[in-house]
Amino acid sequence: MAGIYDVATVRRAEESVMAMLPDGALMERAATGLADACAALLRESGVDLVGSRIVLLVGSGNNGGDALYAGARLAGRGAQVRAVLLGDSCHEGGLAALRAAGGRLVSGSDHASALDRADLVLDGIVGIGGRGALRADASAVVNIAMTSGALVVAVDVPSGVDADSGAVADSDAVVSADMTVTFGAVKPGLLLSPGRDHAGAVVLVDIGLDDALPEPTLFSLDADALAAAVPEPASEDYKYSRGVVGIAAGSARYRGAAFMVTGSARQGNVGMVHVLDRGDGLAAAIVDRFWDVVVSTESPGAVRRTTAWTVGPGLGVDADGRAILRSVLGAPAPVVVDADALHMLRESEPWQALEERTWPTVITPHAGEFAALGYQAGSGAEEDRLGAARAAARDLGVVVVLKGPGTVIASPSGIAYVDTWGGPELGTAGSGDVLAGLIGALLSGAVAREQCPNDEAAALVAAAAVGLHGIAGRLASADGRPVTAPDLIKALPAAIAGVRRGVIE
């Protein structure tokens, strides 16, 4: 599990470390790591560093200095390095180092020619402090670079991407990198949409900030963290000790939702799945399909031994659906609220039931459902999915799983996670139902193991479920195959086995 830090926190850590080091030592560390990463990328792409053509896009800040010093190192190793200066000034020490190593400046009339022949473009225009759209001269050069066919490496953050939020002010003038080499700590904007779509592979260079950084409040989960959420059964385990997840989903109109939530929950490392029988024949059809599922007509709030509930997919926004939602919210267990239940959550009676809850509640809105709850993640330069998810979690007192590219999971305390596993193949009908069932199952197991006492623990479990859902999408889409929700369910066991066995990293 890796910590992610905003710009202000990284700046403070840098200042603290620089105060104890010789002048320029931190930039030297960054430039060395940057040059090594560029050389490795060229090698992996079949380009010999010696004689390779590298163009630096250099802004006026320290970001440009990092690029110049890295360029000097690459020139010293045999590359032909040219620099395009795009700021009102540039880092004098970096420029001197580049010239001493044999690097040259490119005049304005030669920008296009140099970029067209480049093997690699190093983007050092704007660093982590940059905000808003690029200047016109930088935009013009970026547009040429993006169509040059060269490999593109961004220094710390792609120019045009907000390092904290991932927002992009001008989608027509933003660097889309093959690789971003970031220093000291990963910044949120490299993982949050839309910034993550421009970052490429993210490489972290250690420049010695670890001891100066505080405990993080934002994380991404690695495969080990996902595996910890789905432990293998111990010899003394049995169905109840592994958790019982309750499902209140589906209706005569939306039968498929109940099958998808139930099918997903069955694959979620849980001991038993309990389905609410609404008396419409759907529960009986589910048992005909899944023989191990149990059903009952008992009110969800009164069902014994369930250790978590998922409510909402296909439930119907009507009086019966409202009654079921109120009952589920009264259950003494964590509850996952999805789909139709989200649309009813702000109504007076469900809202009162939500406010009276003492167990964790997890809501799983996509952008439209998030808006229906009264929240907006913004767009373009104003996009801030992390900030919006945290605000909603704090206001509502729930764990928010804000679905979409780079799904954000936020707890009321501010502890949050950004998913790095999911891809566009998850954008298919029923994918959210699969996720809701999986979150419910993992919460159920965590409660049974006495590992889910509060909202922060529930947020970690939900984040792990999001990650496993993403891996299932990757597996289901292997070899370019199209993906449906049933494909995701079928791939869940392999996703869990993959992280347990260390096959997926």
KAFEN-V823819 format. One record per residue. N is the residue number from 0. RES is the residue in one small letter. PHI is phi in whole degrees, -180 to 180 (NA if undefined). NEAR is the number of other C-alpha atoms within 8 Angstrom. Layout:
n:N res:RES phi:PHI near:NEAR
n:N res:RES phi:PHI near:NEAR
This chain:
n:0 res:m phi:NA near:8
n:1 res:a phi:-108 near:7
n:2 res:g phi:-80 near:11
n:3 res:i phi:-123 near:13
n:4 res:y phi:-127 near:13
n:5 res:d phi:-77 near:10
n:6 res:v phi:-62 near:11
n:7 res:a phi:-60 near:6
n:8 res:t phi:-67 near:9
n:9 res:v phi:-65 near:12
n:10 res:r phi:-59 near:8
n:11 res:r phi:-63 near:8
n:12 res:a phi:-65 near:11
n:13 res:e phi:-61 near:10
n:14 res:e phi:-62 near:8
n:15 res:s phi:-64 near:9
n:16 res:v phi:-72 near:11
n:17 res:m phi:-62 near:11
n:18 res:a phi:-65 near:6
n:19 res:m phi:-107 near:6
n:20 res:l phi:-120 near:8
n:21 res:p phi:-61 near:6
n:22 res:d phi:-57 near:6
n:23 res:g phi:87 near:6
n:24 res:a phi:-65 near:9
n:25 res:l phi:-68 near:10
n:26 res:m phi:-65 near:9
n:27 res:e phi:-63 near:10
n:28 res:r phi:-62 near:9
n:29 res:a phi:-63 near:13
n:30 res:a phi:-65 near:12
n:31 res:t phi:-63 near:10
n:32 res:g phi:-64 near:9
n:33 res:l phi:-65 near:14
n:34 res:a phi:-63 near:12
n:35 res:d phi:-63 near:8
n:36 res:a phi:-66 near:10
n:37 res:c phi:-65 near:9
n:38 res:a phi:-63 near:10
n:39 res:a phi:-65 near:8
n:40 res:l phi:-64 near:8
n:41 res:l phi:-61 near:12
n:42 res:r phi:-62 near:10
n:43 res:e phi:-65 near:7
n:44 res:s phi:-92 near:6
n:45 res:g phi:82 near:6
n:46 res:v phi:-109 near:9
n:47 res:d phi:-72 near:8
n:48 res:l phi:-60 near:12
n:49 res:v phi:-66 near:8
n:50 res:g phi:87 near:8
n:51 res:s phi:-67 near:12
n:52 res:r phi:-105 near:12
n:53 res:i phi:-121 near:14
n:54 res:v phi:-115 near:14
n:55 res:l phi:-97 near:15
n:56 res:l phi:-101 near:15
n:57 res:v phi:-115 near:18
n:58 res:g phi:-90 near:14
n:59 res:s phi:-89 near:14
n:60 res:g phi:-95 near:10
n:61 res:n phi:-63 near:8
n:62 res:n phi:-58 near:15
n:63 res:g phi:-66 near:17
n:64 res:g phi:-63 near:17
n:65 res:d phi:-58 near:16
n:66 res:a phi:-64 near:18
n:67 res:l phi:-65 near:16
n:68 res:y phi:-66 near:14
n:69 res:a phi:-64 near:12
n:70 res:g phi:-61 near:14
n:71 res:a phi:-62 near:17
n:72 res:r phi:-65 near:12
n:73 res:l phi:-68 near:13
n:74 res:a phi:-64 near:14
n:75 res:g phi:-66 near:9
n:76 res:r phi:-100 near:8
n:77 res:g phi:108 near:10
n:78 res:a phi:-81 near:13
n:79 res:q phi:-92 near:11
n:80 res:v phi:-111 near:15
n:81 res:r phi:-125 near:13
n:82 res:a phi:-121 near:13
n:83 res:v phi:-107 near:13
n:84 res:l phi:-88 near:11
n:85 res:l phi:-121 near:11
n:86 res:g phi:-106 near:9
n:87 res:d phi:-71 near:5
n:88 res:s phi:-151 near:7
n:89 res:c phi:-146 near:13
n:90 res:h phi:-68 near:12
n:91 res:e phi:-64 near:6
n:92 res:g phi:-64 near:7
n:93 res:g phi:-65 near:13
n:94 res:l phi:-65 near:12
n:95 res:a phi:-63 near:8
n:96 res:a phi:-65 near:11
n:97 res:l phi:-63 near:16
n:98 res:r phi:-63 near:10
n:99 res:a phi:-64 near:8
n:100 res:a phi:-88 near:10
n:101 res:g phi:102 near:10
n:102 res:g phi:-75 near:14
n:103 res:r phi:-131 near:9
n:104 res:l phi:-91 near:8
n:105 res:v phi:-108 near:11
n:106 res:s phi:-74 near:7
n:107 res:g phi:-56 near:6
n:108 res:s phi:-71 near:5
n:109 res:d phi:-105 near:8
n:110 res:h phi:-56 near:11
n:111 res:a phi:-62 near:9
n:112 res:s phi:-63 near:7
n:113 res:a phi:-64 near:11
n:114 res:l phi:-69 near:13
n:115 res:d phi:-63 near:11
n:116 res:r phi:-98 near:9
n:117 res:a phi:-75 near:13
n:118 res:d phi:-87 near:11
n:119 res:l phi:-147 near:12
n:120 res:v phi:-113 near:15
n:121 res:l phi:-106 near:13
n:122 res:d phi:-88 near:15
n:123 res:g phi:-122 near:17
n:124 res:i phi:-76 near:14
n:125 res:v phi:-130 near:14
n:126 res:g phi:-95 near:15
n:127 res:i phi:-72 near:9
n:128 res:g phi:-89 near:7
n:129 res:g phi:-69 near:11
n:130 res:r phi:-138 near:7
n:131 res:g phi:79 near:10
n:132 res:a phi:-75 near:9
n:133 res:l phi:-71 near:11
n:134 res:r phi:-67 near:6
n:135 res:a phi:-59 near:6
n:136 res:d phi:-67 near:7
n:137 res:a phi:-68 near:10
n:138 res:s phi:-59 near:11
n:139 res:a phi:-63 near:9
n:140 res:v phi:-68 near:10
n:141 res:v phi:-60 near:11
n:142 res:n phi:-61 near:10
n:143 res:i phi:-66 near:11
n:144 res:a phi:-62 near:12
n:145 res:m phi:-70 near:10
n:146 res:t phi:-108 near:6
n:147 res:s phi:-80 near:10
n:148 res:g phi:86 near:8
n:149 res:a phi:-77 near:13
n:150 res:l phi:-65 near:9
n:151 res:v phi:-124 near:12
n:152 res:v phi:-119 near:14
n:153 res:a phi:-93 near:16
n:154 res:v phi:-93 near:16
n:155 res:d phi:73 near:11
n:156 res:v phi:-158 near:16
n:157 res:p phi:-61 near:17
n:158 res:s phi:-62 near:14
n:159 res:g phi:101 near:16
n:160 res:v phi:-107 near:17
n:161 res:d phi:-73 near:14
n:162 res:a phi:-68 near:15
n:163 res:d phi:-88 near:9
n:164 res:s phi:-107 near:14
n:165 res:g phi:81 near:18
n:166 res:a phi:-66 near:16
n:167 res:v phi:-125 near:16
n:168 res:a phi:-72 near:11
n:169 res:d phi:-137 near:12
n:170 res:s phi:-69 near:7
n:171 res:d phi:-91 near:5
n:172 res:a phi:-141 near:12
n:173 res:v phi:-145 near:15
n:174 res:v phi:-77 near:13
n:175 res:s phi:-109 near:11
n:176 res:a phi:-95 near:13
n:177 res:d phi:-78 near:10
n:178 res:m phi:-152 near:12
n:179 res:t phi:-115 near:16
n:180 res:v phi:-101 near:15
n:181 res:t phi:-112 near:14
n:182 res:f phi:-112 near:11
n:183 res:g phi:82 near:12
n:184 res:a phi:-162 near:13
n:185 res:v phi:-74 near:11
n:186 res:k phi:-96 near:13
n:187 res:p phi:-56 near:13
n:188 res:g phi:-64 near:16
n:189 res:l phi:-79 near:13
n:190 res:l phi:-114 near:13
n:191 res:l phi:-90 near:16
n:192 res:s phi:-75 near:12
n:193 res:p phi:-90 near:10
n:194 res:g phi:-57 near:16
n:195 res:r phi:-63 near:13
n:196 res:d phi:-73 near:8
n:197 res:h phi:-109 near:12
n:198 res:a phi:-84 near:16
n:199 res:g phi:65 near:11
n:200 res:a phi:-70 near:7
n:201 res:v phi:-99 near:10
n:202 res:v phi:-113 near:9
n:203 res:l phi:-96 near:10
n:204 res:v phi:-103 near:12
n:205 res:d phi:-77 near:9
n:206 res:i phi:-114 near:9
n:207 res:g phi:90 near:7
n:208 res:l phi:-93 near:12
n:209 res:d phi:-52 near:6
n:210 res:d phi:-70 near:6
n:211 res:a phi:-94 near:9
n:212 res:l phi:-89 near:10
n:213 res:p phi:-75 near:5
n:214 res:e phi:-60 near:4
n:215 res:p phi:-74 near:9
n:216 res:t phi:-117 near:10
n:217 res:l phi:-130 near:11
n:218 res:f phi:-138 near:12
n:219 res:s phi:-121 near:12
n:220 res:l phi:-99 near:16
n:221 res:d phi:-91 near:9
n:222 res:a phi:-63 near:10
n:223 res:d phi:-64 near:11
n:224 res:a phi:-67 near:10
n:225 res:l phi:-66 near:14
n:226 res:a phi:-63 near:11
n:227 res:a phi:-65 near:7
n:228 res:a phi:-83 near:10
n:229 res:v phi:-131 near:11
n:230 res:p phi:-66 near:8
n:231 res:e phi:-71 near:4
n:232 res:p phi:-60 near:6
n:233 res:a phi:-86 near:5
n:234 res:s phi:-61 near:4
n:235 res:e phi:-91 near:4
n:236 res:d phi:-72 near:8
n:237 res:y phi:-146 near:7
n:238 res:k phi:-59 near:10
n:239 res:y phi:-75 near:10
n:240 res:s phi:-72 near:10
n:241 res:r phi:-95 near:16
n:242 res:g phi:102 near:18
n:243 res:v phi:-124 near:18
n:244 res:v phi:-103 near:17
n:245 res:g phi:-93 near:15
n:246 res:i phi:-123 near:15
n:247 res:a phi:-122 near:14
n:248 res:a phi:-152 near:14
n:249 res:g phi:82 near:17
n:250 res:s phi:-160 near:12
n:251 res:a phi:-59 near:7
n:252 res:r phi:-82 near:7
n:253 res:y phi:-123 near:11
n:254 res:r phi:-69 near:11
n:255 res:g phi:-60 near:8
n:256 res:a phi:-59 near:13
n:257 res:a phi:-65 near:16
n:258 res:f phi:-67 near:10
n:259 res:m phi:-71 near:15
n:260 res:v phi:-64 near:17
n:261 res:t phi:-67 near:12
n:262 res:g phi:-61 near:12
n:263 res:s phi:-68 near:14
n:264 res:a phi:-59 near:16
n:265 res:r phi:-61 near:11
n:266 res:q phi:-94 near:11
n:267 res:g phi:-96 near:12
n:268 res:n phi:64 near:11
n:269 res:v phi:-111 near:17
n:270 res:g phi:-81 near:12
n:271 res:m phi:-157 near:14
n:272 res:v phi:-117 near:15
n:273 res:h phi:-114 near:13
n:274 res:v phi:-110 near:13
n:275 res:l phi:-70 near:14
n:276 res:d phi:-96 near:13
n:277 res:r phi:-89 near:8
n:278 res:g phi:78 near:7
n:279 res:d phi:-108 near:8
n:280 res:g phi:88 near:8
n:281 res:l phi:-69 near:13
n:282 res:a phi:-61 near:13
n:283 res:a phi:-65 near:8
n:284 res:a phi:-66 near:8
n:285 res:i phi:-65 near:11
n:286 res:v phi:-66 near:12
n:287 res:d phi:-62 near:7
n:288 res:r phi:-89 near:6
n:289 res:f phi:-117 near:8
n:290 res:w phi:-67 near:6
n:291 res:d phi:-85 near:7
n:292 res:v phi:-79 near:11
n:293 res:v phi:-107 near:9
n:294 res:v phi:-131 near:10
n:295 res:s phi:-159 near:8
n:296 res:t phi:-96 near:8
n:297 res:e phi:-65 near:8
n:298 res:s phi:-57 near:8
n:299 res:p phi:-52 near:11
n:300 res:g phi:-67 near:10
n:301 res:a phi:-107 near:7
n:302 res:v phi:-69 near:8
n:303 res:r phi:-81 near:4
n:304 res:r phi:77 near:6
n:305 res:t phi:-73 near:13
n:306 res:t phi:-108 near:15
n:307 res:a phi:-170 near:16
n:308 res:w phi:-132 near:16
n:309 res:t phi:-119 near:16
n:310 res:v phi:-134 near:15
n:311 res:g phi:129 near:16
n:312 res:p phi:-59 near:14
n:313 res:g phi:67 near:15
n:314 res:l phi:-68 near:14
n:315 res:g phi:95 near:12
n:316 res:v phi:-96 near:10
n:317 res:d phi:-150 near:6
n:318 res:a phi:-62 near:6
n:319 res:d phi:-66 near:7
n:320 res:g phi:-61 near:11
n:321 res:r phi:-65 near:12
n:322 res:a phi:-65 near:8
n:323 res:i phi:-64 near:11
n:324 res:l phi:-61 near:12
n:325 res:r phi:-61 near:11
n:326 res:s phi:-66 near:11
n:327 res:v phi:-64 near:13
n:328 res:l phi:-65 near:12
n:329 res:g phi:-86 near:9
n:330 res:a phi:-71 near:11
n:331 res:p phi:-82 near:7
n:332 res:a phi:-166 near:10
n:333 res:p phi:-59 near:14
n:334 res:v phi:-132 near:16
n:335 res:v phi:-102 near:15
n:336 res:v phi:-111 near:14
n:337 res:d phi:-137 near:15
n:338 res:a phi:53 near:12
n:339 res:d phi:-57 near:12
n:340 res:a phi:-63 near:16
n:341 res:l phi:-65 near:14
n:342 res:h phi:-69 near:11
n:343 res:m phi:-98 near:10
n:344 res:l phi:-63 near:9
n:345 res:r phi:-81 near:9
n:346 res:e phi:-71 near:7
n:347 res:s phi:-58 near:6
n:348 res:e phi:-72 near:7
n:349 res:p phi:-60 near:14
n:350 res:w phi:-63 near:10
n:351 res:q phi:-64 near:8
n:352 res:a phi:-63 near:11
n:353 res:l phi:-66 near:9
n:354 res:e phi:-65 near:6
n:355 res:e phi:-86 near:6
n:356 res:r phi:-71 near:9
n:357 res:t phi:-112 near:5
n:358 res:w phi:-92 near:11
n:359 res:p phi:-61 near:13
n:360 res:t phi:-122 near:11
n:361 res:v phi:-117 near:15
n:362 res:i phi:-109 near:12
n:363 res:t phi:-129 near:13
n:364 res:p phi:-81 near:14
n:365 res:h phi:-88 near:9
n:366 res:a phi:-57 near:11
n:367 res:g phi:-66 near:7
n:368 res:e phi:-68 near:11
n:369 res:f phi:-63 near:12
n:370 res:a phi:-65 near:9
n:371 res:a phi:-65 near:8
n:372 res:l phi:-83 near:9
n:373 res:g phi:100 near:6
n:374 res:y phi:-127 near:9
n:375 res:q phi:-129 near:8
n:376 res:a phi:-90 near:11
n:377 res:g phi:80 near:8
n:378 res:s phi:-155 near:8
n:379 res:g phi:59 near:10
n:380 res:a phi:-69 near:9
n:381 res:e phi:-97 near:8
n:382 res:e phi:-69 near:12
n:383 res:d phi:-150 near:12
n:384 res:r phi:-65 near:13
n:385 res:l phi:-65 near:10
n:386 res:g phi:-62 near:9
n:387 res:a phi:-67 near:11
n:388 res:a phi:-65 near:15
n:389 res:r phi:-64 near:14
n:390 res:a phi:-63 near:8
n:391 res:a phi:-65 near:12
n:392 res:a phi:-62 near:15
n:393 res:r phi:-67 near:12
n:394 res:d phi:-67 near:7
n:395 res:l phi:-89 near:7
n:396 res:g phi:71 near:9
n:397 res:v phi:-133 near:14
n:398 res:v phi:-84 near:16
n:399 res:v phi:-106 near:16
n:400 res:v phi:-108 near:14
n:401 res:l phi:-87 near:14
n:402 res:k phi:-75 near:11
n:403 res:g phi:140 near:7
n:404 res:p phi:-59 near:10
n:405 res:g phi:68 near:13
n:406 res:t phi:-50 near:13
n:407 res:v phi:-108 near:15
n:408 res:i phi:-119 near:15
n:409 res:a phi:-128 near:16
n:410 res:s phi:-101 near:17
n:411 res:p phi:-60 near:15
n:412 res:s phi:-76 near:6
n:413 res:g phi:104 near:10
n:414 res:i phi:-63 near:10
n:415 res:a phi:-145 near:13
n:416 res:y phi:-136 near:13
n:417 res:v phi:-118 near:15
n:418 res:d phi:-79 near:14
n:419 res:t phi:-118 near:9
n:420 res:w phi:-98 near:8
n:421 res:g phi:-77 near:16
n:422 res:g phi:-132 near:9
n:423 res:p phi:-66 near:6
n:424 res:e phi:-64 near:10
n:425 res:l phi:-76 near:10
n:426 res:g phi:-80 near:6
n:427 res:t phi:-142 near:9
n:428 res:a phi:-57 near:7
n:429 res:g phi:91 near:10
n:430 res:s phi:-60 near:12
n:431 res:g phi:-65 near:7
n:432 res:d phi:-64 near:12
n:433 res:v phi:-61 near:17
n:434 res:l phi:-64 near:13
n:435 res:a phi:-60 near:14
n:436 res:g phi:-65 near:17
n:437 res:l phi:-69 near:15
n:438 res:i phi:-60 near:14
n:439 res:g phi:-59 near:16
n:440 res:a phi:-65 near:17
n:441 res:l phi:-67 near:16
n:442 res:l phi:-64 near:15
n:443 res:s phi:-59 near:18
n:444 res:g phi:-64 near:16
n:445 res:a phi:-65 near:13
n:446 res:v phi:-65 near:13
n:447 res:a phi:-62 near:12
n:448 res:r phi:-89 near:10
n:449 res:e phi:61 near:7
n:450 res:q phi:-117 near:8
n:451 res:c phi:-136 near:11
n:452 res:p phi:-86 near:9
n:453 res:n phi:-152 near:8
n:454 res:d phi:-63 near:14
n:455 res:e phi:-64 near:10
n:456 res:a phi:-66 near:10
n:457 res:a phi:-64 near:14
n:458 res:a phi:-64 near:14
n:459 res:l phi:-64 near:9
n:460 res:v phi:-64 near:13
n:461 res:a phi:-62 near:14
n:462 res:a phi:-63 near:13
n:463 res:a phi:-65 near:12
n:464 res:a phi:-63 near:13
n:465 res:v phi:-61 near:13
n:466 res:g phi:-64 near:14
n:467 res:l phi:-66 near:13
n:468 res:h phi:-60 near:14
n:469 res:g phi:-65 near:12
n:470 res:i phi:-64 near:12
n:471 res:a phi:-59 near:14
n:472 res:g phi:-63 near:15
n:473 res:r phi:-61 near:11
n:474 res:l phi:-66 near:10
n:475 res:a phi:-68 near:12
n:476 res:s phi:-97 near:11
n:477 res:a phi:-56 near:7
n:478 res:d phi:64 near:4
n:479 res:g phi:78 near:5
n:480 res:r phi:-72 near:7
n:481 res:p phi:-68 near:7
n:482 res:v phi:-120 near:12
n:483 res:t phi:-119 near:10
n:484 res:a phi:-58 near:12
n:485 res:p phi:-59 near:7
n:486 res:d phi:-64 near:9
n:487 res:l phi:-63 near:15
n:488 res:i phi:-62 near:13
n:489 res:k phi:-63 near:7
n:490 res:a phi:-86 near:12
n:491 res:l phi:-60 near:15
n:492 res:p phi:-59 near:8
n:493 res:a phi:-68 near:9
n:494 res:a phi:-63 near:13
n:495 res:i phi:-66 near:11
n:496 res:a phi:-61 near:8
n:497 res:g phi:-63 near:10
n:498 res:v phi:-77 near:14
n:499 res:r phi:-65 near:11
n:500 res:r phi:-94 near:7
n:501 res:g phi:75 near:9
n:502 res:v phi:-77 near:7
n:503 res:i phi:-104 near:8
n:504 res:e phi:-129 near:6
